Structure formats: structure tokens, C-alpha cells
Amino acid sequence: MSAMLSVDALWKTYVGTDALRDVSLEVSRGEYFCILGPSGAGKSTLLRIIAGLEQPSAGRVYIDGRDMDGIPARERPTRTVFQDFALFPHMTANGNVAFAAEIAGLRGSKLEQAVTWAMDAVRLRSEGNKKPGELSGGQKQRVALARAIVSSPSILLLDEPLGSLDMALRREMRELLRELQEDRSWTTIHVTHDQEEAFLMCDRLAIIDRGEVMQVGAPRQIYESPASVDVATFTGVSFAVECRVVDGGDGARVVRTPTGCVLKATFVPPNLLGPAVLVVRPDRLLIGTTSELAGGNAVRGTVTDIRFVRGETRYMVASPDIGPVAGVADPRTTSRLSTGDTVFVTWAPEASIILPLDRSKGGC
């Protein structure tokens, strides 16, 4: 697939503060692409520059090969859905959508057909004569989406579109967005700070923090092979502990924690010996009363807290060897664990993710 969007060496500076720092990325035609990062990372700034709502301090944005420098927002083949909906309160839902269609140059029967199609697409045709004040939050969000898609943009830009919705409505809107994108083959760029939302919805994603792109890739690639400790911890780990990669003999390498605990790792970056960070994902780790895991890792700890979350019991464990750990019970543990119990934290060597230690950021 050819690139629908190319961002080249983009910078944005506000009064001496860099909101974006040398950002470059490409989004393929028809791709659902997420920009994921914490609040203040620069995600919305990047989206607004793509939309033409802000101008970069340096760099270029290309849409379908065309340089967008000097092209105002209304003339770009993009439409944006904002978190706060930004609907006109004095207009009906149909009126809000029709207004966007008129700006796109539609008139007469073509405008009416486009509005009908867009309201049908978001399953709101029967609510078209209501004003925003008469609609629920989920319905307002769908009107905002209908207004964005009524002109069939080349790129649909979504700025935290589900942030104000409850869990049930977020699930419904996720399904609707993917359905529309797959049906119309739009290129969609979705900004969010919600890791679950990004990993569920996107074909690829970019992790951005402090104005810089940390990693770009498919969800599985980023989850299984994070490029840095920052990426790993932001996307979810049970623990992260500084360690040293040492020669374990016969060409094998192992990691040693500051307490002297030796742990196994199947995959260690080439030529990495010395300071490093060991992280393990939550779904790869078990907590129980046995240390028996064939060829695996096991460290002792004490249960400090117990939480029931979405059908599973999660345990917090304090371990002198790897610090605080979060995980679920080993299915071999038949008795219920209690706060204060001595347990073993176990995981397989292939679940150990070993990353270089960046001293400039103060370790992990």
C-alpha cells in the first residue's frame, strides 16, 4: 500500500518548549493507525497539525503525496472528530451534519443523500431532528462522527473520540468505527492515551512521549518487542528491575539482580553485557505456592494486596529480588491466597524481556 500520510521531521515549539521533536512517520492508504501516549505527550498537537488547525515550527506534512504547507484546514482532505463533540447547540443533528456537507461543497439532492447516508451509517437516522441538548453522550459522539464522514474524507482524524463515554458506549463506538473504516477503506488516525483501545483497534500504532516517537509497529510487535524501557512500562509490565547481563557459561547469558538473584532469559539483545533492565508482561507471570516451573524463573515474595478485577483476582507481591510485582494466581494453587502469605512469582525464560538501561533517564 502507498502512503496516504507522510510526516517529515516535524517540530512544534511553544515559547521555548518543544511539543513535538523531529517527528517522522508514514500511514498507509486504508490503514487504521493509532497515536498512543500519556497526557501532554504531543498527540493532539500532531493531529491538529495534520488537520491544518495548527502550523508546524519546522517540517512538512504530505497527504497523498501533496505538500500541505500553506493549505488551510477547510481545503485539506481530512475531517476531525473531537473529544468534546463541538456540535452547534442551536442546530438539529441533521443540521450539524448538513452544515459540514455544505462546507464540502455539496448542494441540493446530493447534500440530502449524503446526510441521510451519514446518519444511517452511525445508526441515528431516527434522531436527526433532535438538537444536541436532547441527545445522550453516545448519540452526540455519533453525530460528530456523521459530520466528519459526510464528505467522505481521505483521512479521518479522531482526537480522543471515546474519552468521555462509559465502558458500554466505548465498546459500541469501537465496533462502529472499525466497521465504517473497513467498509469505506478510509485512512483513519486515532489519538488516544488508552492502551487497550489502541491495541484493540489499530493495524499499527506509534508510541509518542515528550514530543518524540518512541516506536512504530503492529500491536503484537510493540507488546512482544518493545524498543525501550519507556515503551515497555507504558504498555504494561508486572515489574521492571535493573539487572546485569552476565556470561552464564557455554555461550548462554543470564541476568543478575542487585540482590544476586540469577534469572534466565531466552532472548537477550546481541552484544548486550552489563547494565540492563528486566521486564515481564502481566499475562506471562504467575503467583502461587509452588516454585516448580520446568526450566523457568521463580522468586520468593509476600502478598501485600489482593484485588478482584473483571473476573480475575490480581495479587500484589513484594519481592526482595525484583521489587513490587502484579500478577494472577497460578492455576496449580488450589487454596485461596491471603495478604501476608509467602508465595513464588514464576515465569518462563522466554517471557523475560531484556532492554538496555538508559542512565540518562535515571534508570527504571
C-alpha positions as CSV (number, residue, x, y, z in Angstrom):
1,M,0.0,0.0,0.0
2,S,1.2,3.5,-0.8
3,A,1.5,6.2,1.9
4,M,-1.6,8.3,2.4
5,L,0.1,10.4,5.0
6,S,3.8,11.3,5.4
7,V,5.0,13.4,8.3
8,D,8.6,14.5,7.8
9,A,10.9,15.9,10.6
10,L,8.0,17.8,12.3
11,W,8.8,20.2,15.1
12,K,6.4,22.4,17.1
13,T,7.7,24.9,19.7
14,Y,5.6,27.0,22.1
15,V,7.6,29.8,23.9
16,G,10.8,27.7,24.0
17,T,9.1,24.4,24.8
18,D,9.1,21.6,22.2
19,A,5.7,20.0,22.0
20,L,6.9,17.9,19.0
21,R,10.6,16.9,18.4
22,D,11.6,15.7,14.9
23,V,8.5,13.5,14.4
24,S,8.5,11.4,11.2
25,L,6.1,8.7,10.3
26,E,4.1,7.2,7.4
27,V,0.5,5.9,7.4
28,S,-0.6,3.6,4.6
29,R,-3.7,4.1,2.5
30,G,-6.7,2.4,4.2
31,E,-4.8,1.8,7.4
32,Y,-6.3,2.3,10.9
33,F,-3.4,4.0,12.7
34,C,-3.3,4.9,16.4
35,I,-1.1,7.5,18.1
36,L,-0.7,6.4,21.7
37,G,0.9,8.2,24.6
38,P,0.3,9.8,28.0
39,S,-1.4,13.2,28.5
40,G,0.9,16.0,27.3
41,A,2.9,13.8,25.0
42,G,2.1,15.9,21.9
43,K,-0.5,13.6,20.4
44,S,-3.2,16.2,19.8
45,T,-0.7,18.7,18.6
46,L,0.4,16.3,15.9
47,L,-3.2,15.6,14.9
48,R,-4.0,19.3,14.7
49,I,-1.0,20.0,12.5
50,I,-2.1,17.2,10.2
51,A,-5.6,18.7,10.1
52,G,-4.2,22.2,9.3
53,L,-5.6,23.6,12.6
54,E,-2.0,24.5,13.7
55,Q,1.2,25.2,11.8
56,P,4.5,23.4,12.5
57,S,7.6,25.3,13.5
58,A,9.5,23.1,11.1
59,G,9.0,20.1,8.9
60,R,6.4,19.0,6.3
61,V,3.1,17.1,6.1
62,Y,2.2,15.3,2.9
63,I,-1.2,13.9,2.1
64,D,-1.4,11.5,-0.8
65,G,1.9,12.9,-2.0
66,R,0.8,16.6,-1.8
67,D,2.7,19.0,0.4
68,M,0.2,20.6,2.8
69,D,2.3,23.7,3.5
70,G,0.0,26.7,3.2
71,I,-3.1,24.6,2.6
72,P,-5.8,25.7,5.1
73,A,-7.8,23.1,7.1
74,R,-11.0,23.5,5.0
75,E,-9.2,22.6,1.8
76,R,-7.4,19.5,3.2
77,P,-8.9,16.1,2.5
78,T,-9.3,15.5,6.3
79,R,-12.1,15.7,8.8
80,T,-11.7,15.6,12.6
81,V,-13.8,14.2,15.4
82,F,-13.0,16.0,18.7
83,Q,-13.5,14.6,22.2
84,D,-15.8,17.4,23.2
85,F,-18.0,16.9,20.1
86,A,-18.0,20.6,19.1
87,L,-21.7,20.5,17.9
88,F,-23.7,23.6,17.2
89,P,-26.3,23.6,20.0
90,H,-28.9,25.6,18.1
91,M,-28.9,23.1,15.1
92,T,-30.5,19.7,14.9
93,A,-28.4,16.6,14.4
94,N,-29.2,16.7,10.7
95,G,-28.4,20.4,10.6
96,N,-25.0,19.8,12.1
97,V,-24.2,17.2,9.5
98,A,-25.7,19.2,6.7
99,F,-23.5,22.2,7.6
100,A,-20.4,20.1,7.2
101,A,-21.7,18.8,3.9
102,E,-22.3,22.4,2.6
103,I,-18.7,23.4,3.6
104,A,-17.5,20.4,1.5
105,G,-19.4,21.9,-1.5
106,L,-22.5,19.6,-1.6
107,R,-25.8,21.1,-2.6
108,G,-29.4,20.1,-3.2
109,S,-30.2,16.4,-3.6
110,K,-26.5,15.4,-3.2
111,L,-26.4,17.1,0.2
112,E,-29.6,15.4,1.3
113,Q,-28.4,12.0,0.2
114,A,-25.0,12.5,1.9
115,V,-26.7,13.5,5.2
116,T,-29.1,10.5,5.0
117,W,-26.2,8.1,4.3
118,A,-24.0,9.6,7.2
119,M,-26.9,9.4,9.8
120,D,-27.7,5.9,8.7
121,A,-24.0,4.9,8.9
122,V,-23.9,5.9,12.6
123,R,-27.4,4.4,13.2
124,L,-29.0,7.7,14.2
125,R,-31.5,8.4,11.3
126,S,-34.5,8.5,13.7
127,E,-32.8,11.1,15.9
128,G,-32.0,13.6,13.1
129,N,-34.4,16.2,14.2
130,K,-33.2,16.4,17.8
131,K,-30.9,19.1,19.0
132,P,-27.6,18.2,20.8
133,G,-29.2,19.0,24.2
134,E,-31.8,16.3,23.6
135,L,-29.2,13.6,22.8
136,S,-27.1,11.3,25.1
137,G,-23.4,11.5,25.1
138,G,-23.0,8.5,22.9
139,Q,-25.5,9.9,20.4
140,K,-23.7,13.3,20.3
141,Q,-20.4,11.4,19.6
142,R,-22.1,9.6,16.7
143,V,-23.5,12.9,15.3
144,A,-19.9,14.3,15.5
145,L,-18.7,11.2,13.6
146,A,-21.5,11.6,11.0
147,R,-20.5,15.2,10.4
148,A,-16.9,14.1,9.8
149,I,-17.7,11.4,7.4
150,V,-20.5,13.1,5.4
151,S,-18.0,14.4,2.8
152,S,-16.1,11.0,2.6
153,P,-12.6,12.4,3.6
154,S,-9.4,10.8,2.5
155,I,-8.3,10.8,6.2
156,L,-10.5,10.6,9.2
157,L,-8.8,12.2,12.3
158,L,-10.0,11.1,15.7
159,D,-8.9,13.1,18.8
160,E,-9.6,11.0,21.9
161,P,-13.1,10.3,20.5
162,L,-14.1,7.8,23.2
163,G,-12.7,9.5,26.2
164,S,-15.9,10.9,27.6
165,L,-18.0,7.7,27.1
166,D,-18.8,5.0,29.6
167,M,-17.4,1.4,29.0
168,A,-20.5,0.1,27.2
169,L,-20.6,3.1,24.8
170,R,-16.9,2.9,24.2
171,R,-17.3,-0.7,23.2
172,E,-20.1,0.2,20.8
173,M,-18.2,3.1,19.3
174,R,-15.1,0.9,18.7
175,E,-17.1,-1.6,16.7
176,L,-18.8,1.2,14.7
177,L,-15.5,3.0,13.9
178,R,-13.8,-0.2,12.7
179,E,-16.9,-1.2,10.7
180,L,-17.0,2.1,8.9
181,Q,-13.3,2.2,8.3
182,E,-13.3,-1.3,6.8
183,D,-16.5,-0.6,4.7
184,R,-15.2,2.7,3.2
185,S,-11.4,2.0,3.2
186,W,-10.7,5.3,4.8
187,T,-7.3,6.1,6.3
188,T,-8.0,6.6,10.0
189,I,-5.7,8.2,12.5
190,H,-6.9,7.8,16.1
191,V,-5.3,9.6,19.0
192,T,-5.7,8.0,22.5
193,H,-4.0,7.6,25.8
194,D,-5.8,4.3,26.4
195,Q,-3.5,1.3,25.7
196,E,-6.4,-1.2,25.5
197,E,-8.3,1.0,23.0
198,A,-5.2,1.4,20.8
199,F,-4.2,-2.2,20.8
200,L,-7.7,-3.4,20.1
201,M,-8.5,-1.1,17.2
202,C,-5.3,-0.3,15.2
203,D,-3.4,-2.0,12.4
204,R,-0.3,-0.2,13.5
205,L,0.5,2.4,16.2
206,A,3.0,5.0,17.2
207,I,4.0,5.4,20.8
208,I,4.8,9.1,21.5
209,D,6.1,10.7,24.6
210,R,7.6,14.1,25.4
211,G,7.0,15.1,21.8
212,E,9.1,12.2,20.3
213,V,8.1,9.0,18.5
214,M,9.4,6.1,20.7
215,Q,8.3,3.2,18.5
216,V,6.1,2.4,15.5
217,G,4.8,-1.0,14.7
218,A,2.0,-3.6,14.9
219,P,0.4,-4.2,18.3
220,R,2.0,-7.6,18.7
221,Q,5.4,-6.3,17.7
222,I,5.3,-3.5,20.2
223,Y,4.0,-5.7,23.0
224,E,6.5,-8.5,22.5
225,S,9.5,-6.5,21.4
226,P,9.4,-3.0,23.0
227,A,12.1,-0.7,21.8
228,S,12.8,0.8,25.2
229,V,12.0,0.6,28.9
230,D,9.7,3.6,28.5
231,V,7.7,1.8,25.8
232,A,7.5,-1.4,27.8
233,T,6.4,0.2,31.0
234,F,3.8,2.5,29.3
235,T,2.2,-0.5,27.6
236,G,2.1,-2.6,30.8
237,V,4.5,-4.7,32.8
238,S,4.3,-6.7,36.0
239,F,7.6,-5.4,37.1
240,A,10.8,-3.7,35.9
241,V,14.1,-4.2,37.7
242,E,17.6,-3.1,36.9
243,C,20.0,-6.0,36.4
244,R,23.2,-7.1,34.8
245,V,23.5,-9.4,31.8
246,V,26.4,-11.8,32.6
247,D,28.0,-14.8,30.9
248,G,26.3,-17.9,32.1
249,G,28.8,-20.3,30.5
250,D,28.6,-22.3,27.3
251,G,27.7,-19.1,25.4
252,A,24.5,-18.7,27.4
253,R,23.7,-15.4,29.1
254,V,21.7,-14.8,32.3
255,V,20.7,-11.8,34.3
256,R,21.7,-11.0,37.9
257,T,19.6,-8.6,40.1
258,P,21.2,-6.3,42.6
259,T,20.4,-8.9,45.4
260,G,22.4,-11.5,43.5
261,C,19.4,-13.5,42.2
262,V,20.2,-15.2,38.9
263,L,17.4,-15.3,36.3
264,K,17.1,-16.9,32.9
265,A,16.2,-15.1,29.7
266,T,15.9,-16.9,26.3
267,F,16.2,-13.7,24.2
268,V,18.9,-11.2,25.0
269,P,19.9,-8.4,22.6
270,P,23.1,-9.1,20.7
271,N,26.3,-7.9,22.3
272,L,24.5,-6.8,25.5
273,L,26.6,-7.5,28.6
274,G,26.4,-5.3,31.7
275,P,23.7,-3.0,32.9
276,A,20.2,-3.7,31.7
277,V,16.5,-3.8,32.7
278,L,14.4,-6.9,33.0
279,V,10.6,-6.6,32.4
280,V,7.9,-9.2,32.3
281,R,4.4,-8.7,30.9
282,P,1.4,-9.3,33.3
283,D,0.0,-12.2,31.2
284,R,3.3,-14.1,31.3
285,L,3.7,-14.3,35.0
286,L,2.0,-16.4,37.7
287,I,1.8,-16.2,41.5
288,G,1.4,-19.3,43.7
289,T,2.6,-21.6,46.4
290,T,5.0,-23.7,44.2
291,S,8.3,-22.7,42.6
292,E,8.1,-25.6,40.2
293,L,8.2,-24.3,36.6
294,A,10.3,-26.5,34.3
295,G,13.4,-24.5,33.3
296,G,11.8,-21.3,34.5
297,N,12.3,-18.5,36.9
298,A,11.0,-18.4,40.5
299,V,11.5,-15.7,43.1
300,R,10.0,-15.6,46.6
301,G,7.8,-12.8,47.8
302,T,4.9,-11.8,50.2
303,V,1.4,-10.9,49.2
304,T,0.7,-7.3,50.1
305,D,-2.7,-6.6,48.4
306,I,-5.5,-8.5,46.6
307,R,-7.9,-7.0,44.1
308,F,-10.8,-8.5,42.1
309,V,-10.8,-7.0,38.6
310,R,-13.1,-8.1,35.7
311,G,-13.4,-11.7,36.6
312,E,-9.9,-12.4,37.9
313,T,-8.1,-12.0,41.2
314,R,-4.9,-9.9,41.0
315,Y,-2.2,-10.1,43.6
316,M,0.4,-7.5,44.5
317,V,3.6,-9.1,45.8
318,A,6.7,-7.6,47.4
319,S,9.8,-9.5,46.4
320,P,13.3,-8.6,47.7
321,D,14.8,-9.7,44.4
322,I,12.6,-7.9,41.9
323,G,10.6,-5.4,43.9
324,P,6.8,-4.9,43.7
325,V,5.1,-7.4,41.3
326,A,1.5,-7.6,40.0
327,G,0.1,-10.8,38.7
328,V,-2.6,-13.5,38.8
329,A,-2.7,-16.8,40.6
330,D,-1.0,-19.9,39.3
331,P,-3.9,-22.4,38.4
332,R,-2.0,-25.1,40.3
333,T,-2.6,-23.2,43.5
334,T,-5.8,-24.7,44.9
335,S,-6.1,-22.7,48.2
336,R,-7.0,-19.1,48.2
337,L,-4.1,-16.7,48.9
338,S,-4.2,-14.1,51.6
339,T,-2.4,-11.0,52.4
340,G,0.9,-11.8,54.2
341,D,1.2,-15.3,52.6
342,T,4.7,-16.3,51.3
343,V,4.4,-17.1,47.6
344,F,6.5,-17.7,44.5
345,V,6.5,-15.5,41.4
346,T,7.2,-17.6,38.3
347,W,7.7,-17.0,34.6
348,A,9.3,-18.8,31.7
349,P,12.7,-17.7,30.4
350,E,11.1,-16.7,27.0
351,A,8.9,-14.2,28.9
352,S,11.9,-12.2,30.1
353,I,12.3,-9.0,28.1
354,I,15.8,-7.6,28.4
355,L,16.4,-4.0,27.5
356,P,19.4,-1.7,27.6
357,L,19.5,0.6,30.7
358,D,19.3,4.3,29.8
359,R,21.2,6.1,32.6
360,S,20.3,9.5,31.1
361,K,16.7,8.9,32.2
362,G,17.6,7.7,35.7
363,G,17.1,4.0,35.2
364,C,13.8,2.4,35.7
